[in-house]
Amino acid sequence: LPAFAGGIVTVSLGSAVVMRYRECEGSTGGAGGGGGAADLLLMPGDATVLDGEARERWEHGFPAAEADTWRGVKLRRAHRTSVTLRRMRADVHTLDVPAYEGAGDEGPPGAKNKRKREGGGADRGDE
């Protein structure tokens, strides 16, 4: 993504899953020169770091499936969440993200926004 710089750190939570890495078509340098692939088993709590050549030359994702096979063992997929950390490039001041429509000042349903009251205290949203 052009708005981000440096490495990407992802923490995998929930179900185990096999991540597929594919060398980008037309990539140069290194041993592969494009077209290579590798799989990596991610267990709950595992972290991955993509930086430098790994980030520039390799794509990653999860092929659609109900289960993965890792070294002969079938792993059924269940709910999975990941937390991804990226650094915004210094020369990018805004990130174009669609605004939430119909929320007014309140934000998405269920959001507890902290706003200053006229008296100077913070509104905790639960009063």
C-alpha positions, 0 to 999 in steps of 0.5 A: 500500500503506497500510504505506508512505509517500512515493515508490517507486523501482524499478530494472529489471534483465534483459529490457526491458519496457513498463510500462503506467500507468493513471489510477485510476478516479475520480481527481480533479485534473490533466488526466485525471480518471480513465481515462487510460493511458500506456506507458513502455519500461523497459530494463535498468538503468532506474529509475522514481520514483513520488511524490506525484500520480503515486503516488496517481493512477496504477496501474502494471503489466505486461499478460501477454504474451510480447512488447511492441511499442514504437514499431513494434518487437517486444521479446520478453520474457525473464527480468526482475528488479526492485528496489523501494525503499519507506519504511515509515510511521513509525506502522506498527511491524509488517508482516504477512507470513506466517512461513516454516513448518517452518524452525525457527531455520534459515530458508528452505533454503539461507539462511546465517544469522549467529548468535552462538556461545557463544564470541562469534564469528559463525557464517558458515554455511559451516563 
